């Protein structure tokens, strides 16, 4: 990397560190309350934030060295999240209350991918996952990909293959780029997250889809940044870091420079708007997800830039002939 690229990468990392520090300072906002098992409890304010916290921490741990402060902090937060589930025991109760709900497995899968498992829950879920009712549950196409990836991560047989499920998504149709809007944006980002297991396997993105995204991500991201859609902008940056092939360094540098103005002094990033409000924290519900996504996208970006820089140096050291596999 050039000196400028090294400096830019450090700045991205600093944004991610500040974001995760804010999450740590506000961890009680992710804690499960008595309503987590209530019959009419709101999953979107209980299990969803906790699952998102766990998933981001898993990703940070994957892409950082165990000795790095970010890795240590992510490990601490993941342990906190696991304790909130009673070390997996609450998933058993969820299974009893809502045997055909998929969200418990989707949350559990993040923990399972980090080696945090509960044998009783997995046994109960495996029984339900063999039923026709589970296989035929009607879901949005991107949600079906989430369930399939969660089955795989939890050690359950996938009840449908990913390529077949992918074909039913908006993104796989390579839609006219002007049909991109907020809902489509969030749909396509999650399609990529589930295909690549949250950025772990970029090669899982089919070449036509990868080429389409490389062509259109830049103008879509520009539109989101201009509209101060910080949350979706971070998700699109995470997608850019999850595609096969060399990353668009210019795209990363410009986008992160623009995104940095949204982060306030505490490390929080609002989901939408708030440009220049450096001293006033938004409410937890209005910034926890975008702050998590800032940490997620930053770690993926830094890791991808380092990987490709290392590959280029290896090729140069080999006289440009490539490195034997």
Secondary structure by P-SEA (a helix, b strand, c coil): ccaaaaaaaaaaaaaaaaaaaaaaaaccccccccccccccccccccaaaaaaaaaaaaaaaaccccccaaaaaaaaaaaaaaaaaccaaaaaaaaaaccccaaaaaaaaaaaaaccccaaaaaaaaaaaaccccccccccaaaaaaaaaaaaaacccccccaaaaaaacccccccccccccaaaaaaaaaaaaaaaccccccccccaaaaaaaaacaaaaaaaaaaacaaaaaaaaaaaaaacccccaaaaaaaaaaaaccccccccccccccccccccccccccccaaaaaaaaaaaaaaaaaaaaaaaaaaaaaaaccccccc
